[in-house]
Amino acid sequence: MKVLVIGCGGVASVAIHKCCQASKVFTELCIASRTKENCDRLAASLAPKTATRLTTAQVDANDVGQLTALLRAYGPDLVMNIALPYQDLAIMEACLACGVDYMDTANYEPEDTDDPQWRAVYERRCREAGFSAYFDYSWQWAYRERFEQAGLTALLGCGFDPGVTQAYCAYAKKHQFDTIDTIDILDCNGGDHGYPFATNFNPEINLREVSAPGSYWEDGRWVEIPPMSVKREYDFDQVGRKDMYLLHHEEIESLAKTIPEARRIRFFMTFGQSYLEHMRCLENVGMLSTSPVEFEGRPIVPIQFLKALLPDPASLGPRTKGKTNIGCIFTGKKDGREKSYYIYNVCDHQECYKEVGSQAVSYTTGVPAMCGALMLLTGKWKKPGVYTVDELDPDPFLEALERYGLPRRESHTPALVE
């Protein structure tokens, strides 16, 4: 089948490597991005190793007209959007115009958060939703009826978190519990790249996410807290003790709907003290601002300038050592008894780099993207509408993850260090 991949960064590179390992399904692949030369280099490196037919194209993923023209010229069965979340809606529009299924790895986030028209919509949504994150599912869930009417499938957020963590929740609901009471999603990166300060994925998105207020679901409503104000320490399998901080994360929104009995759903991520100190300093001097400032007669956006100064996340692969541990802790009841359950994955940065030339943060997002595409192309998740991973059957997806490099582990909960 023919697939168009939009994006050629670290995550996209992993997904494309994995698609090429399943050439009986991914018979043809077109790699498209703003910089065609990057696509050409990746295709040339993979062509001798795969039966998948590889082509490349240039496209501005913000431009619906360009996207539509490319889709009509190539005629894919599926578009894998592994570009930036700023571009989700434009690509969804192009898919609707051309009658093509769609998937992505992260939900929509606007690029210009200071635009007055967008701010008005954002402030209204904050009041209605009960949290103030720049990113949420509402923008893409609004496309549900249009995709249903067109007979097309849109799969949202099929990375690891969101993505695999939602599949873990669906699996727990299907196989491990009669009722789920609490869910804690734990994203632990125990890797060390040797830099005083760097981000493992797009710096602009990462820093905006971390500096925003945290929020979680409890007793049927959102509870919002100051940024990085709730801390826990866990002792993780193969990683050790790590500090974790509560953040807002999009999968909580969908899980509150698909597991309505859950009393509390939270998301935690690890951050070292060096990272936090650098981030607070940058925030204090205005470097995380998305508002343009005049500098030597021209406008610059501070956070975009900072992004240009920081190491490219794609360059971290050869120097990152250690492992990630990402999973979910559940409490609930099974057969009338209280139960706790922990499902997670451990991924080695150096092993990932040996296989696909990327560190584990890109690997743990790129592999699920490929597996989600596999579910759509083989019909296992194909149905009209807009869906998150937790709304779909977790079993074939988790089996594909096992086969392509992200096996699950199951145990009691990791030790919470008081």
DRENNU-928924 format. One record per residue (C-alpha): residue number from 0; residue in three letters; x, y, z. Coordinates in nm, 2 decimals, padded with zeros to 4 digits. Last residue first. Layout:
DRENNU-928924
  pos  code       x       y       z
  NUM   Ala       X       Y       Z
...
This chain:
DRENNU-928924
  pos  code       x       y       z
  417   Glu   00.88   00.90   05.02
  416   Val   01.03   00.69   04.74
  415   Leu   00.75   00.54   04.54
  414   Ala   00.87   00.19   04.44
  413   Pro   00.76   00.08   04.10
  412   Thr   00.41  -00.07   04.09
  411   His   00.36  -00.45   04.07
  410   Ser   00.46  -00.61   03.75
  409   Glu   00.41  -00.61   03.37
  408   Arg   00.66  -00.55   03.09
  407   Arg   00.58  -00.45   02.74
  406   Pro   00.79  -00.51   02.43
  405   Leu   00.88  -00.20   02.22
  404   Gly   01.09  -00.32   01.93
  403   Tyr   00.89  -00.41   01.62
  402   Arg   00.73  -00.74   01.71
  401   Glu   00.64  -00.64   02.07
  400   Leu   00.49  -00.32   01.94
  399   Ala   00.29  -00.52   01.68
  398   Glu   00.14  -00.73   01.96
  397   Leu   00.05  -00.42   02.15
  396   Phe  -00.14  -00.29   01.85
  395   Pro  -00.31  -00.62   01.79
  394   Asp  -00.44  -00.63   02.15
  393   Pro  -00.52  -00.26   02.22
  392   Asp  -00.86  -00.26   02.04
  391   Leu  -00.95   00.11   01.98
  390   Glu  -01.09   00.40   02.18
  389   Asp  -00.77   00.42   02.39
  388   Val  -00.57   00.50   02.07
  387   Thr  -00.76   00.83   02.00
  386   Tyr  -01.02   00.84   01.73
  385   Val  -01.17   01.06   01.46
  384   Gly  -01.43   00.90   01.24
  383   Pro  -01.49   00.62   00.99
  382   Lys  -01.35   00.28   01.08
  381   Lys  -01.01   00.12   01.02
  380   Trp  -00.84   00.00   01.33
  379   Lys  -00.77  -00.36   01.24
  378   Gly  -00.80  -00.29   00.87
  377   Thr  -00.45  -00.39   00.77
  376   Leu  -00.36  -00.03   00.66
  375   Leu  -00.50   00.13   00.98
  374   Met  -00.33  -00.11   01.22
  373   Leu   00.00  -00.08   01.03
  372   Ala  -00.02   00.30   01.05
  371   Gly  -00.06   00.26   01.43
  370   Cys   00.24   00.03   01.44
  369   Met   00.45   00.29   01.24
  368   Ala   00.35   00.57   01.48
  367   Pro   00.42   00.33   01.77
  366   Val   00.78   00.28   01.65
  365   Gly   00.84   00.65   01.59
  364   Thr   00.75   00.77   01.94
  363   Thr   00.96   00.53   02.15
  362   Tyr   01.24   00.56   01.89
  361   Ser   01.25   00.94   01.90
  360   Val   01.29   00.93   02.28
  359   Ala   01.52   00.63   02.26
  358   Gln   01.79   00.80   02.06
  357   Ser   01.81   00.78   01.68
  356   Gly   02.04   00.61   01.42
  355   Val   01.80   00.32   01.35
  354   Glu   01.94   00.00   01.50
  353   Lys   02.26   00.12   01.67
  352   Tyr   02.09   00.44   01.79
  351   Cys   01.81   00.24   01.95
  350   Glu   02.06   00.01   02.13
  349   Gln   02.23   00.32   02.26
  348   His   01.92   00.48   02.40
  347   Asp   01.79   00.16   02.57
  346   Cys   01.41   00.12   02.60
  345   Val   01.21  -00.01   02.90
  344   Asn   00.84  -00.04   02.85
  343   Tyr   00.56  -00.03   03.11
  342   Ile   00.26  -00.20   03.27
  341   Tyr   00.19  -00.17   03.65
  340   Tyr  -00.11  -00.32   03.82
  339   Ser  -00.27  -00.27   04.16
  338   Lys  -00.58  -00.46   04.28
  337   Glu  -00.86  -00.44   04.53
  336   Arg  -01.08  -00.75   04.51
  335   Gly  -01.44  -00.79   04.39
  334   Asp  -01.35  -01.00   04.09
  333   Lys  -01.10  -00.73   03.98
  332   Lys  -01.09  -00.39   04.14
  331   Gly  -00.89  -00.07   04.09
  330   Thr  -00.55   00.07   04.10
  329   Phe  -00.34   00.14   03.80
  328   Ile   00.02   00.24   03.73
  327   Cys   00.11   00.33   03.37
  326   Gly   00.43   00.32   03.17
  325   Ile   00.75   00.47   03.04
  324   Asn   01.10   00.36   03.14
  323   Thr   01.38   00.52   02.93
  322   Lys   01.74   00.40   02.93
  321   Gly   02.09   00.52   02.96
  320   Lys   02.34   00.68   02.72
  319   Thr   02.29   00.97   02.47
  318   Arg   02.60   01.07   02.27
  317   Pro   02.52   00.91   01.93
  316   Gly   02.15   01.00   01.94
  315   Leu   02.17   01.36   02.05
  314   Ser   02.19   01.51   01.70
  313   Ala   01.82   01.46   01.62
  312   Pro   01.74   01.67   01.92
  311   Asp   01.92   01.96   01.75
  310   Pro   02.14   02.12   02.02
  309   Leu   02.01   02.46   02.14
  308   Leu   02.09   02.79   01.98
  307   Ala   01.82   02.77   01.70
  306   Lys   01.55   02.67   01.96
  305   Leu   01.65   02.98   02.16
  304   Phe   01.57   03.20   01.86
  303   Gln   01.24   03.03   01.83
  302   Ile   01.17   03.08   02.20
  301   Pro   01.26   03.45   02.17
  300   Val   01.04   03.53   01.86
  299   Ile   01.23   03.78   01.65
  298   Pro   01.11   04.10   01.49
  297   Arg   01.36   04.31   01.28
  296   Gly   01.52   04.65   01.33
  295   Glu   01.81   04.54   01.54
  294   Phe   01.59   04.33   01.77
  293   Glu   01.22   04.40   01.80
  292   Val   01.04   04.14   02.00
  291   Pro   00.79   03.88   01.88
  290   Ser   00.57   03.71   02.15
  289   Thr   00.62   03.34   02.19
  288   Ser   00.81   03.39   02.52
  287   Leu   01.04   03.12   02.65
  286   Met   01.35   03.35   02.64
  285   Gly   01.19   03.61   02.87
  284   Val   01.47   03.65   03.12
  283   Asn   01.28   03.46   03.39
  282   Glu   01.18   03.18   03.15
  281   Leu   01.54   03.12   03.06
  280   Cys   01.65   03.11   03.42
  279   Arg   01.36   02.88   03.51
  278   Met   01.45   02.65   03.22
  277   His   01.82   02.64   03.31
  276   Glu   01.74   02.55   03.67
  275   Leu   01.49   02.29   03.57
  274   Tyr   01.72   02.11   03.33
  273   Ser   02.01   02.11   03.59
  272   Gln   01.77   01.97   03.85
  271   Gly   01.68   01.67   03.64
  270   Phe   01.33   01.63   03.50
  269   Thr   01.12   01.32   03.49
  268   Met   00.76   01.33   03.37
  267   Phe   00.43   01.27   03.55
  266   Phe   00.07   01.24   03.42
  265   Arg  -00.24   01.21   03.64
  264   Ile  -00.58   01.04   03.63
  263   Arg  -00.82   01.03   03.93
  262   Arg  -01.16   00.88   04.01
  261   Ala  -01.16   00.65   03.70
  260   Glu  -01.52   00.54   03.64
  259   Pro  -01.53   00.73   03.31
  258   Ile  -01.26   00.52   03.14
  257   Thr  -01.31   00.62   02.78
  256   Lys  -01.40   00.98   02.86
  255   Ala  -01.15   01.07   03.13
  254   Leu  -00.90   00.87   02.92
  253   Ser  -00.95   01.11   02.63
  252   Glu  -00.86   01.42   02.83
  251   Ile  -00.58   01.25   03.03
  250   Glu  -00.42   01.16   02.69
  249   Glu  -00.35   01.53   02.64
  248   His  -00.10   01.59   02.91
  247   His  -00.09   01.85   03.19
  246   Leu   00.22   01.80   03.40
  245   Leu   00.30   01.65   03.74
  244   Tyr   00.67   01.63   03.81
  243   Met   00.90   01.33   03.85
  242   Asp   01.23   01.30   04.03
  241   Lys   01.42   00.98   03.94
  240   Arg   01.56   00.68   04.14
  239   Gly   01.69   00.39   03.93
  238   Val   01.69   00.33   03.56
  237   Gln   01.67  -00.05   03.50
  236   Asp   01.33  -00.07   03.68
  235   Phe   01.24   00.27   03.82
  234   Asp   01.27   00.39   04.18
  233   Tyr   01.02   00.68   04.20
  232   Glu   01.03   01.03   04.33
  231   Arg   00.73   01.25   04.33
  230   Lys   00.69   01.63   04.27
  229   Val   00.38   01.85   04.25
  228   Ser   00.46   02.23   04.18
  227   Met   00.62   02.19   03.84
  226   Pro   00.39   02.46   03.69
  225   Pro   00.12   02.59   03.92
  224   Ile  -00.18   02.36   03.97
  223   Glu  -00.50   02.30   03.78
  222   Val  -00.76   02.04   03.89
  221   Trp  -01.00   01.93   03.62
  220   Arg  -01.33   01.77   03.71
  219   Gly  -01.51   01.44   03.75
  218   Asp  -01.37   01.34   04.08
  217   Glu  -01.01   01.41   03.98
  216   Trp  -00.85   01.48   03.64
  215   Tyr  -00.51   01.64   03.63
  214   Ser  -00.35   01.97   03.56
  213   Gly   00.00   02.13   03.54
  212   Pro   00.04   02.50   03.45
  211   Ala   00.26   02.56   03.15
  210   Ser   00.65   02.58   03.17
  209   Val   00.69   02.21   03.07
  208   Glu   00.47   02.22   02.77
  207   Arg   00.61   02.54   02.63
  206   Leu   00.97   02.41   02.68
  205   Asn   00.90   02.08   02.50
  204   Ile   00.71   02.24   02.21
  203   Glu   00.99   02.50   02.14
  202   Pro   01.27   02.25   02.21
  201   Asn   01.14   01.99   01.96
  200   Phe   01.23   01.66   02.12
  199   Asn   01.50   01.54   02.36
  198   Thr   01.57   01.89   02.50
  197   Ala   01.91   02.03   02.58
  196   Phe   02.09   02.18   02.88
  195   Pro   02.43   02.12   03.04
  194   Tyr   02.50   01.87   02.76
  193   Gly   02.63   01.52   02.83
  192   His   02.35   01.33   02.66
  191   Asp   02.23   01.14   02.97
  190   Gly   01.93   00.91   02.95
  189   Gly   01.71   00.81   03.24
  188   Asn   01.39   00.93   03.07
  187   Cys   01.09   00.85   03.29
  186   Asp   00.74   00.91   03.17
  185   Leu   00.49   00.79   03.44
  184   Ile   00.12   00.78   03.37
  183   Asp  -00.08   00.75   03.70
  182   Ile  -00.42   00.59   03.67
  181   Thr  -00.67   00.56   03.96
  180   Asp  -01.00   00.38   04.02
  179   Ile  -01.03   00.13   03.74
  178   Thr  -01.33  -00.11   03.74
  177   Asp  -01.35  -00.48   03.63
  176   Phe  -00.97  -00.48   03.59
  175   Gln  -00.69  -00.66   03.42
  174   His  -00.79  -00.77   03.06
  173   Lys  -01.01  -00.51   02.89
  172   Lys  -00.95  -00.21   03.12
  171   Ala  -00.58  -00.28   03.16
  170   Tyr  -00.55  -00.32   02.78
  169   Ala  -00.73   00.01   02.72
  168   Cys  -00.50   00.18   02.97
  167   Tyr  -00.19   00.03   02.81
  166   Ala  -00.32   00.14   02.47
  165   Gln  -00.35   00.49   02.61
  164   Thr   00.01   00.48   02.73
  163   Val   00.11   00.35   02.38
  162   Gly  -00.04   00.66   02.22
  161   Pro   00.00   00.99   02.40
  160   Asp   00.25   00.93   02.54
  159   Phe   00.41   00.67   02.31
  158   Gly   00.32   00.80   01.97
  157   Cys  -00.02   00.76   01.81
  156   Gly  -00.17   01.10   01.90
  155   Leu  -00.48   01.10   01.68
  154   Leu  -00.60   00.84   01.43
  153   Ala  -00.82   00.99   01.16
  152   Thr  -01.03   00.74   00.96
  151   Leu  -01.23   00.82   00.65
  150   Gly  -01.59   00.74   00.54
  149   Ala  -01.63   01.11   00.43
  148   Gln  -01.93   01.15   00.66
  147   Glu  -01.74   01.00   00.95
  146   Phe  -01.44   01.23   00.88
  145   Arg  -01.66   01.54   00.87
  144   Glu  -01.84   01.43   01.19
  143   Arg  -01.51   01.39   01.39
  142   Tyr  -01.34   01.70   01.27
  141   Ala  -01.42   01.89   01.60
  140   Trp  -01.22   01.62   01.78
  139   Gln  -00.92   01.78   01.62
  138   Trp  -00.95   02.13   01.78
  137   Ser  -01.08   01.98   02.10
  136   Tyr  -00.79   01.74   02.15
  135   Asp  -00.57   01.97   02.36
  134   Phe  -00.26   02.19   02.33
  133   Tyr  -00.21   02.54   02.46
  132   Ala  -00.27   02.41   02.82
  131   Ser  -00.52   02.62   03.03
  130   Phe  -00.74   02.38   03.21
  129   Gly  -01.11   02.37   03.30
  128   Ala  -01.25   02.28   02.96
  127   Glu  -01.51   02.55   02.92
  126   Arg  -01.31   02.84   03.07
  125   Cys  -01.00   02.73   02.89
  124   Arg  -01.19   02.70   02.57
  123   Arg  -01.31   03.06   02.60
  122   Glu  -00.95   03.18   02.66
  121   Tyr  -00.82   02.98   02.36
  120   Val  -01.09   03.11   02.12
  119   Ala  -01.01   03.47   02.22
  118   Arg  -00.64   03.40   02.21
  117   Trp  -00.67   03.26   01.85
  116   Gln  -00.82   03.59   01.73
  115   Pro  -00.57   03.80   01.91
  114   Asp  -00.26   03.60   01.78
  113   Asp  -00.04   03.56   02.08
  112   Thr  -00.03   03.18   02.07
  111   Asp   00.13   03.18   01.72
  110   Glu   00.23   02.82   01.66
  109   Pro  -00.10   02.67   01.75
  108   Glu  -00.10   02.32   01.91
  107   Tyr  -00.28   02.02   01.76
  106   Asn  -00.24   01.68   01.91
  105   Ala   00.07   01.47   01.89
  104   Thr   00.17   01.15   01.69
  103   Asp  -00.04   01.19   01.38
  102   Met  -00.28   00.98   01.16
  101   Tyr  -00.49   01.04   00.85
  100   Asp  -00.70   00.84   00.60
   99   Val  -00.73   00.99   00.24
   98   Gly  -01.03   01.13   00.06
   97   Cys  -00.85   01.41  -00.12
   96   Ala  -01.02   01.72   00.04
   95   Leu  -01.05   01.54   00.37
   94   Cys  -00.68   01.45   00.37
   93   Ala  -00.60   01.81   00.28
   92   Glu  -00.80   01.94   00.57
   91   Met  -00.64   01.70   00.81
   90   Ile  -00.30   01.82   00.69
   89   Ala  -00.39   02.18   00.76
   88   Leu  -00.53   02.09   01.10
   87   Asp  -00.22   01.90   01.22
   86   Gln   00.04   02.16   01.11
   85   Tyr   00.11   02.32   01.45
   84   Pro   00.16   01.97   01.58
   83   Leu   00.49   01.95   01.39
   82   Ala   00.57   01.69   01.13
   81   Ile   00.50   01.32   01.17
   80   Asn   00.17   01.32   00.99
   79   Met   00.14   00.98   00.84
   78   Val  -00.10   01.01   00.54
   77   Leu  -00.27   00.69   00.43
   76   Asp  -00.38   00.52   00.11
   75   Pro  -00.16   00.75  -00.09
   74   Gly  -00.25   00.90  -00.43
   73   Tyr   00.08   01.07  -00.52
   72   Ala  -00.04   01.36  -00.74
   71   Arg  -00.36   01.41  -00.55
   70   Leu  -00.19   01.40  -00.22
   69   Leu   00.08   01.64  -00.34
   68   Ala  -00.17   01.89  -00.47
   67   Thr  -00.37   01.88  -00.15
   66   Leu  -00.06   01.94   00.06
   65   Gln   00.04   02.24  -00.15
   64   Gly  -00.31   02.39  -00.13
   63   Val  -00.34   02.32   00.24
   62   Asp  -00.01   02.51   00.31
   61   Asn   00.12   02.47   00.66
   60   Ala   00.29   02.14   00.56
   59   Asp   00.51   02.32   00.31
   58   Val   00.59   02.04   00.07
   57   Gln   00.90   01.89  -00.11
   56   Ala   00.88   01.53  -00.23
   55   Thr   01.06   01.20  -00.19
   54   Thr   01.03   00.85  -00.33
   53   Leu   01.09   00.51  -00.17
   52   Arg   00.97   00.17  -00.30
   51   Thr   00.97  -00.07  -00.01
   50   Ala   01.18  -00.38  -00.08
   49   Thr   01.43  -00.26   00.18
   48   Lys   01.80  -00.23   00.26
   47   Pro   01.94  -00.07  -00.05
   46   Ala   01.68   00.20  -00.04
   45   Leu   01.73   00.30   00.32
   44   Ser   02.03   00.54   00.29
   43   Ala   01.91   00.69  -00.03
   42   Ala   01.56   00.75   00.12
   41   Leu   01.72   00.93   00.42
   40   Arg   01.94   01.15   00.20
   39   Asp   01.66   01.24  -00.03
   38   Cys   01.43   01.33   00.25
   37   Asn   01.69   01.57   00.40
   36   Glu   01.74   01.72   00.05
   35   Lys   01.36   01.78   00.02
   34   Thr   01.36   02.05   00.29
   33   Arg   00.99   02.14   00.36
   32   Ser   00.91   01.78   00.41
   31   Ala   00.79   01.47   00.22
   30   Ile   00.88   01.10   00.23
   29   Cys   00.68   00.89  -00.02
   28   Leu   00.65   00.53   00.07
   27   Glu   00.55   00.23  -00.14
   26   Thr   00.49  -00.13  -00.04
   25   Phe   00.42  -00.05   00.32
   24   Val   00.24  -00.38   00.39
   23   Lys   00.48  -00.63   00.25
   22   Ser   00.76  -00.38   00.32
   21   Ala   00.73  -00.42   00.69
   20   Gln   01.09  -00.34   00.78
   19   Cys   01.07  -00.03   00.56
   18   Cys   00.79   00.10   00.78
   17   Lys   01.03   00.07   01.07
   16   His   01.30   00.28   00.92
   15   Ile   01.02   00.53   00.82
   14   Ala   00.89   00.55   01.17
   13   Val   01.25   00.60   01.31
   12   Ser   01.32   00.88   01.06
   11   Ala   00.99   01.05   01.13
   10   Val   01.08   01.06   01.50
    9   Gly   01.42   01.22   01.44
    8   Gly   01.31   01.46   01.17
    7   Cys   01.18   01.40   00.82
    6   Gly   00.82   01.50   00.82
    5   Ile   00.51   01.42   00.62
    4   Val   00.50   01.04   00.54
    3   Leu   00.28   00.95   00.25
    2   Val   00.18   00.58   00.24
    1   Lys   00.11   00.36  -00.06
    0   Met   00.00   00.00   00.00
